Amino acid sequence: MFQKVHSFAPATVANVACGFDVFGFAVEQPGDEVMIEKSSQPGVRIKNILGDGG
């Protein structure tokens, strides 16, 4: 069983058309990154939030 999980979801363009909108798709950056670690205590705790601008 995994003790830690790391996931990245790249940002996307919501309204894609056949024009130049396809160049707006993110390939590697920006995006959201989530790291989850199993704990012996019940519940969910958020340890850190980075890069949210404030």
mmCIF file of the N, C-alpha and C atoms, coordinates in Angstrom:
data_MODEL
# 
_entry.id   MODEL 
# 
loop_
_atom_site.group_PDB 
_atom_site.id 
_atom_site.type_symbol 
_atom_site.label_atom_id 
_atom_site.label_alt_id 
_atom_site.label_comp_id 
_atom_site.label_asym_id 
_atom_site.label_entity_id 
_atom_site.label_seq_id 
_atom_site.pdbx_PDB_ins_code 
_atom_site.Cartn_x 
_atom_site.Cartn_y 
_atom_site.Cartn_z 
_atom_site.occupancy 
_atom_site.B_iso_or_equiv 
_atom_site.pdbx_formal_charge 
_atom_site.auth_seq_id 
_atom_site.auth_comp_id 
_atom_site.auth_asym_id 
_atom_site.auth_atom_id 
_atom_site.pdbx_PDB_model_num 
ATOM 1   N N  . MET A 1 1  ? 0.849   -1.182 0.000   1.00 0.00 ? 1  MET A N  1 
ATOM 2   C CA . MET A 1 1  ? 0.000   0.000  0.000   1.00 0.00 ? 1  MET A CA 1 
ATOM 3   C C  . MET A 1 1  ? 0.893   1.243  0.000   1.00 0.00 ? 1  MET A C  1 
ATOM 4   N N  . PHE A 1 2  ? 0.513   2.240  -0.777  1.00 0.00 ? 2  PHE A N  1 
ATOM 5   C CA . PHE A 1 2  ? 1.283   3.476  -0.857  1.00 0.00 ? 2  PHE A CA 1 
ATOM 6   C C  . PHE A 1 2  ? 1.170   4.289  0.430   1.00 0.00 ? 2  PHE A C  1 
ATOM 7   N N  . GLN A 1 3  ? 2.273   4.915  0.836   1.00 0.00 ? 3  GLN A N  1 
ATOM 8   C CA . GLN A 1 3  ? 2.281   5.797  1.998   1.00 0.00 ? 3  GLN A CA 1 
ATOM 9   C C  . GLN A 1 3  ? 2.207   7.261  1.575   1.00 0.00 ? 3  GLN A C  1 
ATOM 10  N N  . LYS A 1 4  ? 2.707   7.548  0.346   1.00 0.00 ? 4  LYS A N  1 
ATOM 11  C CA . LYS A 1 4  ? 2.696   8.911  -0.189  1.00 0.00 ? 4  LYS A CA 1 
ATOM 12  C C  . LYS A 1 4  ? 2.233   8.876  -1.646  1.00 0.00 ? 4  LYS A C  1 
ATOM 13  N N  . VAL A 1 5  ? 1.497   9.920  -2.050  1.00 0.00 ? 5  VAL A N  1 
ATOM 14  C CA . VAL A 1 5  ? 1.044   10.052 -3.435  1.00 0.00 ? 5  VAL A CA 1 
ATOM 15  C C  . VAL A 1 5  ? 1.332   11.468 -3.896  1.00 0.00 ? 5  VAL A C  1 
ATOM 16  N N  . HIS A 1 6  ? 1.855   11.609 -5.109  1.00 0.00 ? 6  HIS A N  1 
ATOM 17  C CA . HIS A 1 6  ? 2.157   12.913 -5.692  1.00 0.00 ? 6  HIS A CA 1 
ATOM 18  C C  . HIS A 1 6  ? 1.448   12.996 -7.033  1.00 0.00 ? 6  HIS A C  1 
ATOM 19  N N  . SER A 1 7  ? 0.721   14.100 -7.279  1.00 0.00 ? 7  SER A N  1 
ATOM 20  C CA . SER A 1 7  ? -0.026  14.250 -8.525  1.00 0.00 ? 7  SER A CA 1 
ATOM 21  C C  . SER A 1 7  ? 0.110   15.675 -9.054  1.00 0.00 ? 7  SER A C  1 
ATOM 22  N N  . PHE A 1 8  ? 0.164   15.808 -10.389 1.00 0.00 ? 8  PHE A N  1 
ATOM 23  C CA . PHE A 1 8  ? 0.233   17.118 -11.031 1.00 0.00 ? 8  PHE A CA 1 
ATOM 24  C C  . PHE A 1 8  ? -0.845  17.180 -12.101 1.00 0.00 ? 8  PHE A C  1 
ATOM 25  N N  . ALA A 1 9  ? -1.602  18.288 -12.125 1.00 0.00 ? 9  ALA A N  1 
ATOM 26  C CA . ALA A 1 9  ? -2.634  18.506 -13.142 1.00 0.00 ? 9  ALA A CA 1 
ATOM 27  C C  . ALA A 1 9  ? -2.310  19.798 -13.874 1.00 0.00 ? 9  ALA A C  1 
ATOM 28  N N  . PRO A 1 10 ? -1.965  19.723 -15.168 1.00 0.00 ? 10 PRO A N  1 
ATOM 29  C CA . PRO A 1 10 ? -1.642  20.943 -15.910 1.00 0.00 ? 10 PRO A CA 1 
ATOM 30  C C  . PRO A 1 10 ? -2.874  21.815 -16.123 1.00 0.00 ? 10 PRO A C  1 
ATOM 31  N N  . ALA A 1 11 ? -2.646  23.111 -16.191 1.00 0.00 ? 11 ALA A N  1 
ATOM 32  C CA . ALA A 1 11 ? -3.726  24.052 -16.475 1.00 0.00 ? 11 ALA A CA 1 
ATOM 33  C C  . ALA A 1 11 ? -4.183  23.851 -17.920 1.00 0.00 ? 11 ALA A C  1 
ATOM 34  N N  . THR A 1 12 ? -5.444  24.177 -18.207 1.00 0.00 ? 12 THR A N  1 
ATOM 35  C CA . THR A 1 12 ? -5.974  23.990 -19.557 1.00 0.00 ? 12 THR A CA 1 
ATOM 36  C C  . THR A 1 12 ? -6.763  25.210 -20.002 1.00 0.00 ? 12 THR A C  1 
ATOM 37  N N  . VAL A 1 13 ? -7.190  25.174 -21.232 1.00 0.00 ? 13 VAL A N  1 
ATOM 38  C CA . VAL A 1 13 ? -8.068  26.204 -21.797 1.00 0.00 ? 13 VAL A CA 1 
ATOM 39  C C  . VAL A 1 13 ? -9.469  25.608 -21.842 1.00 0.00 ? 13 VAL A C  1 
ATOM 40  N N  . ALA A 1 14 ? -10.447 26.299 -21.274 1.00 0.00 ? 14 ALA A N  1 
ATOM 41  C CA . ALA A 1 14 ? -11.798 25.740 -21.186 1.00 0.00 ? 14 ALA A CA 1 
ATOM 42  C C  . ALA A 1 14 ? -12.562 25.805 -22.508 1.00 0.00 ? 14 ALA A C  1 
ATOM 43  N N  . ASN A 1 15 ? -12.384 26.864 -23.284 1.00 0.00 ? 15 ASN A N  1 
ATOM 44  C CA . ASN A 1 15 ? -13.183 27.010 -24.507 1.00 0.00 ? 15 ASN A CA 1 
ATOM 45  C C  . ASN A 1 15 ? -12.272 26.928 -25.742 1.00 0.00 ? 15 ASN A C  1 
ATOM 46  N N  . VAL A 1 16 ? -11.996 25.730 -26.172 1.00 0.00 ? 16 VAL A N  1 
ATOM 47  C CA . VAL A 1 16 ? -11.098 25.521 -27.303 1.00 0.00 ? 16 VAL A CA 1 
ATOM 48  C C  . VAL A 1 16 ? -11.910 25.521 -28.595 1.00 0.00 ? 16 VAL A C  1 
ATOM 49  N N  . ALA A 1 17 ? -11.437 26.271 -29.570 1.00 0.00 ? 17 ALA A N  1 
ATOM 50  C CA . ALA A 1 17 ? -12.061 26.293 -30.893 1.00 0.00 ? 17 ALA A CA 1 
ATOM 51  C C  . ALA A 1 17 ? -11.039 25.833 -31.919 1.00 0.00 ? 17 ALA A C  1 
ATOM 52  N N  . CYS A 1 18 ? -11.364 25.944 -33.171 1.00 0.00 ? 18 CYS A N  1 
ATOM 53  C CA . CYS A 1 18 ? -10.459 25.444 -34.210 1.00 0.00 ? 18 CYS A CA 1 
ATOM 54  C C  . CYS A 1 18 ? -9.370  26.449 -34.573 1.00 0.00 ? 18 CYS A C  1 
ATOM 55  N N  . GLY A 1 19 ? -9.384  27.621 -33.970 1.00 0.00 ? 19 GLY A N  1 
ATOM 56  C CA . GLY A 1 19 ? -8.381  28.639 -34.291 1.00 0.00 ? 19 GLY A CA 1 
ATOM 57  C C  . GLY A 1 19 ? -7.113  28.484 -33.479 1.00 0.00 ? 19 GLY A C  1 
ATOM 58  N N  . PHE A 1 20 ? -6.542  29.619 -33.051 1.00 0.00 ? 20 PHE A N  1 
ATOM 59  C CA . PHE A 1 20 ? -5.274  29.615 -32.333 1.00 0.00 ? 20 PHE A CA 1 
ATOM 60  C C  . PHE A 1 20 ? -5.427  29.243 -30.863 1.00 0.00 ? 20 PHE A C  1 
ATOM 61  N N  . ASP A 1 21 ? -6.630  28.949 -30.392 1.00 0.00 ? 21 ASP A N  1 
ATOM 62  C CA . ASP A 1 21 ? -6.841  28.574 -28.986 1.00 0.00 ? 21 ASP A CA 1 
ATOM 63  C C  . ASP A 1 21 ? -6.029  27.356 -28.584 1.00 0.00 ? 21 ASP A C  1 
ATOM 64  N N  . VAL A 1 22 ? -5.732  26.460 -29.519 1.00 0.00 ? 22 VAL A N  1 
ATOM 65  C CA . VAL A 1 22 ? -4.995  25.244 -29.164 1.00 0.00 ? 22 VAL A CA 1 
ATOM 66  C C  . VAL A 1 22 ? -3.595  25.554 -28.658 1.00 0.00 ? 22 VAL A C  1 
ATOM 67  N N  . PHE A 1 23 ? -3.048  26.727 -28.982 1.00 0.00 ? 23 PHE A N  1 
ATOM 68  C CA . PHE A 1 23 ? -1.727  27.097 -28.487 1.00 0.00 ? 23 PHE A CA 1 
ATOM 69  C C  . PHE A 1 23 ? -1.757  27.463 -27.002 1.00 0.00 ? 23 PHE A C  1 
ATOM 70  N N  . GLY A 1 24 ? -2.942  27.612 -26.433 1.00 0.00 ? 24 GLY A N  1 
ATOM 71  C CA . GLY A 1 24 ? -3.070  27.948 -25.025 1.00 0.00 ? 24 GLY A CA 1 
ATOM 72  C C  . GLY A 1 24 ? -2.977  26.757 -24.095 1.00 0.00 ? 24 GLY A C  1 
ATOM 73  N N  . PHE A 1 25 ? -2.982  25.545 -24.628 1.00 0.00 ? 25 PHE A N  1 
ATOM 74  C CA . PHE A 1 25 ? -2.888  24.379 -23.763 1.00 0.00 ? 25 PHE A CA 1 
ATOM 75  C C  . PHE A 1 25 ? -1.542  24.336 -23.045 1.00 0.00 ? 25 PHE A C  1 
ATOM 76  N N  . ALA A 1 26 ? -1.572  24.037 -21.743 1.00 0.00 ? 26 ALA A N  1 
ATOM 77  C CA . ALA A 1 26 ? -0.339  23.924 -20.974 1.00 0.00 ? 26 ALA A CA 1 
ATOM 78  C C  . ALA A 1 26 ? 0.254   22.539 -21.183 1.00 0.00 ? 26 ALA A C  1 
ATOM 79  N N  . VAL A 1 27 ? 1.537   22.470 -21.464 1.00 0.00 ? 27 VAL A N  1 
ATOM 80  C CA . VAL A 1 27 ? 2.203   21.191 -21.653 1.00 0.00 ? 27 VAL A CA 1 
ATOM 81  C C  . VAL A 1 27 ? 2.821   20.722 -20.337 1.00 0.00 ? 27 VAL A C  1 
ATOM 82  N N  . GLU A 1 28 ? 3.562   21.603 -19.690 1.00 0.00 ? 28 GLU A N  1 
ATOM 83  C CA . GLU A 1 28 ? 4.206   21.240 -18.424 1.00 0.00 ? 28 GLU A CA 1 
ATOM 84  C C  . GLU A 1 28 ? 3.848   22.194 -17.285 1.00 0.00 ? 28 GLU A C  1 
ATOM 85  N N  . GLN A 1 29 ? 3.748   23.477 -17.562 1.00 0.00 ? 29 GLN A N  1 
ATOM 86  C CA . GLN A 1 29 ? 3.477   24.496 -16.540 1.00 0.00 ? 29 GLN A CA 1 
ATOM 87  C C  . GLN A 1 29 ? 2.500   25.504 -17.115 1.00 0.00 ? 29 GLN A C  1 
ATOM 88  N N  . PRO A 1 30 ? 1.698   26.196 -16.437 1.00 0.00 ? 30 PRO A N  1 
ATOM 89  C CA . PRO A 1 30 ? 1.406   26.114 -14.995 1.00 0.00 ? 30 PRO A CA 1 
ATOM 90  C C  . PRO A 1 30 ? 0.476   24.940 -14.706 1.00 0.00 ? 30 PRO A C  1 
ATOM 91  N N  . GLY A 1 31 ? 0.228   24.732 -13.436 1.00 0.00 ? 31 GLY A N  1 
ATOM 92  C CA . GLY A 1 31 ? -0.665  23.649 -13.036 1.00 0.00 ? 31 GLY A CA 1 
ATOM 93  C C  . GLY A 1 31 ? -0.754  23.564 -11.528 1.00 0.00 ? 31 GLY A C  1 
ATOM 94  N N  . ASP A 1 32 ? -1.475  22.563 -11.068 1.00 0.00 ? 32 ASP A N  1 
ATOM 95  C CA . ASP A 1 32 ? -1.642  22.324 -9.637  1.00 0.00 ? 32 ASP A CA 1 
ATOM 96  C C  . ASP A 1 32 ? -0.936  21.034 -9.255  1.00 0.00 ? 32 ASP A C  1 
ATOM 97  N N  . GLU A 1 33 ? -0.293  21.074 -8.096  1.00 0.00 ? 33 GLU A N  1 
ATOM 98  C CA . GLU A 1 33 ? 0.441   19.916 -7.585  1.00 0.00 ? 33 GLU A CA 1 
ATOM 99  C C  . GLU A 1 33 ? -0.101  19.569 -6.206  1.00 0.00 ? 33 GLU A C  1 
ATOM 100 N N  . VAL A 1 34 ? -0.347  18.284 -5.986  1.00 0.00 ? 34 VAL A N  1 
ATOM 101 C CA . VAL A 1 34 ? -0.876  17.815 -4.704  1.00 0.00 ? 34 VAL A CA 1 
ATOM 102 C C  . VAL A 1 34 ? 0.007   16.674 -4.210  1.00 0.00 ? 34 VAL A C  1 
ATOM 103 N N  . MET A 1 35 ? 0.388   16.733 -2.940  1.00 0.00 ? 35 MET A N  1 
ATOM 104 C CA . MET A 1 35 ? 1.130   15.651 -2.302  1.00 0.00 ? 35 MET A CA 1 
ATOM 105 C C  . MET A 1 35 ? 0.338   15.190 -1.087  1.00 0.00 ? 35 MET A C  1 
ATOM 106 N N  . ILE A 1 36 ? 0.048   13.907 -1.023  1.00 0.00 ? 36 ILE A N  1 
ATOM 107 C CA . ILE A 1 36 ? -0.745  13.330 0.058   1.00 0.00 ? 36 ILE A CA 1 
ATOM 108 C C  . ILE A 1 36 ? 0.103   12.292 0.770   1.00 0.00 ? 36 ILE A C  1 
ATOM 109 N N  . GLU A 1 37 ? 0.072   12.332 2.106   1.00 0.00 ? 37 GLU A N  1 
ATOM 110 C CA . GLU A 1 37 ? 0.836   11.377 2.905   1.00 0.00 ? 37 GLU A CA 1 
ATOM 111 C C  . GLU A 1 37 ? -0.080  10.743 3.938   1.00 0.00 ? 37 GLU A C  1 
ATOM 112 N N  . LYS A 1 38 ? -0.025  9.430  4.043   1.00 0.00 ? 38 LYS A N  1 
ATOM 113 C CA . LYS A 1 38 ? -0.847  8.707  5.005   1.00 0.00 ? 38 LYS A CA 1 
ATOM 114 C C  . LYS A 1 38 ? -0.402  9.022  6.425   1.00 0.00 ? 38 LYS A C  1 
ATOM 115 N N  . SER A 1 39 ? -1.373  9.157  7.327   1.00 0.00 ? 39 SER A N  1 
ATOM 116 C CA . SER A 1 39 ? -1.097  9.469  8.728   1.00 0.00 ? 39 SER A CA 1 
ATOM 117 C C  . SER A 1 39 ? -1.726  8.412  9.620   1.00 0.00 ? 39 SER A C  1 
ATOM 118 N N  . SER A 1 40 ? -1.164  8.221  10.783  1.00 0.00 ? 40 SER A N  1 
ATOM 119 C CA . SER A 1 40 ? -1.738  7.277  11.741  1.00 0.00 ? 40 SER A CA 1 
ATOM 120 C C  . SER A 1 40 ? -2.939  7.881  12.472  1.00 0.00 ? 40 SER A C  1 
ATOM 121 N N  . GLN A 1 41 ? -3.104  9.203  12.386  1.00 0.00 ? 41 GLN A N  1 
ATOM 122 C CA . GLN A 1 41 ? -4.216  9.885  13.037  1.00 0.00 ? 41 GLN A CA 1 
ATOM 123 C C  . GLN A 1 41 ? -5.363  10.073 12.051  1.00 0.00 ? 41 GLN A C  1 
ATOM 124 N N  . PRO A 1 42 ? -6.611  9.998  12.511  1.00 0.00 ? 42 PRO A N  1 
ATOM 125 C CA . PRO A 1 42 ? -7.752  10.186 11.612  1.00 0.00 ? 42 PRO A CA 1 
ATOM 126 C C  . PRO A 1 42 ? -7.905  11.656 11.204  1.00 0.00 ? 42 PRO A C  1 
ATOM 127 N N  . GLY A 1 43 ? -8.553  11.892 10.068  1.00 0.00 ? 43 GLY A N  1 
ATOM 128 C CA . GLY A 1 43 ? -8.822  13.251 9.621   1.00 0.00 ? 43 GLY A CA 1 
ATOM 129 C C  . GLY A 1 43 ? -7.880  13.704 8.527   1.00 0.00 ? 43 GLY A C  1 
ATOM 130 N N  . VAL A 1 44 ? -8.121  14.930 8.073   1.00 0.00 ? 44 VAL A N  1 
ATOM 131 C CA . VAL A 1 44 ? -7.327  15.540 7.011   1.00 0.00 ? 44 VAL A CA 1 
ATOM 132 C C  . VAL A 1 44 ? -6.698  16.810 7.548   1.00 0.00 ? 44 VAL A C  1 
ATOM 133 N N  . ARG A 1 45 ? -5.407  16.994 7.302   1.00 0.00 ? 45 ARG A N  1 
ATOM 134 C CA . ARG A 1 45 ? -4.705  18.201 7.722   1.00 0.00 ? 45 ARG A CA 1 
ATOM 135 C C  . ARG A 1 45 ? -3.969  18.780 6.516   1.00 0.00 ? 45 ARG A C  1 
ATOM 136 N N  . ILE A 1 46 ? -4.127  20.081 6.284   1.00 0.00 ? 46 ILE A N  1 
ATOM 137 C CA . ILE A 1 46 ? -3.417  20.763 5.225   1.00 0.00 ? 46 ILE A CA 1 
ATOM 138 C C  . ILE A 1 46 ? -2.182  21.378 5.864   1.00 0.00 ? 46 ILE A C  1 
ATOM 139 N N  . LYS A 1 47 ? -1.002  20.910 5.433   1.00 0.00 ? 47 LYS A N  1 
ATOM 140 C CA . LYS A 1 47 ? 0.252   21.385 6.025   1.00 0.00 ? 47 LYS A CA 1 
ATOM 141 C C  . LYS A 1 47 ? 0.754   22.671 5.381   1.00 0.00 ? 47 LYS A C  1 
ATOM 142 N N  . ASN A 1 48 ? 0.559   22.819 4.067   1.00 0.00 ? 48 ASN A N  1 
ATOM 143 C CA . ASN A 1 48 ? 1.180   23.936 3.372   1.00 0.00 ? 48 ASN A CA 1 
ATOM 144 C C  . ASN A 1 48 ? 0.446   24.230 2.079   1.00 0.00 ? 48 ASN A C  1 
ATOM 145 N N  . ILE A 1 49 ? 0.313   25.514 1.749   1.00 0.00 ? 49 ILE A N  1 
ATOM 146 C CA . ILE A 1 49 ? -0.208  25.962 0.457   1.00 0.00 ? 49 ILE A CA 1 
ATOM 147 C C  . ILE A 1 49 ? 0.790   26.963 -0.085  1.00 0.00 ? 49 ILE A C  1 
ATOM 148 N N  . LEU A 1 50 ? 1.285   26.707 -1.300  1.00 0.00 ? 50 LEU A N  1 
ATOM 149 C CA . LEU A 1 50 ? 2.302   27.556 -1.908  1.00 0.00 ? 50 LEU A CA 1 
ATOM 150 C C  . LEU A 1 50 ? 1.819   28.102 -3.243  1.00 0.00 ? 50 LEU A C  1 
ATOM 151 N N  . GLY A 1 51 ? 2.270   29.310 -3.605  1.00 0.00 ? 51 GLY A N  1 
ATOM 152 C CA . GLY A 1 51 ? 2.054   29.854 -4.922  1.00 0.00 ? 51 GLY A CA 1 
ATOM 153 C C  . GLY A 1 51 ? 0.646   30.305 -5.243  1.00 0.00 ? 51 GLY A C  1 
ATOM 154 N N  . ASP A 1 52 ? -0.155  30.596 -4.227  1.00 0.00 ? 52 ASP A N  1 
ATOM 155 C CA . ASP A 1 52 ? -1.517  31.041 -4.485  1.00 0.00 ? 52 ASP A CA 1 
ATOM 156 C C  . ASP A 1 52 ? -1.640  32.557 -4.539  1.00 0.00 ? 52 ASP A C  1 
ATOM 157 N N  . GLY A 1 53 ? -0.529  33.257 -4.456  1.00 0.00 ? 53 GLY A N  1 
ATOM 158 C CA . GLY A 1 53 ? -0.539  34.705 -4.565  1.00 0.00 ? 53 GLY A CA 1 
ATOM 159 C C  . GLY A 1 53 ? -1.052  35.438 -3.333  1.00 0.00 ? 53 GLY A C  1 
ATOM 160 N N  . GLY A 1 54 ? -1.120  34.774 -2.216  1.00 0.00 ? 54 GLY A N  1 
ATOM 161 C CA . GLY A 1 54 ? -1.481  35.534 -1.040  1.00 0.00 ? 54 GLY A CA 1 
ATOM 162 C C  . GLY A 1 54 ? -2.317  34.881 -0.052  1.00 0.00 ? 54 GLY A C  1 
# 
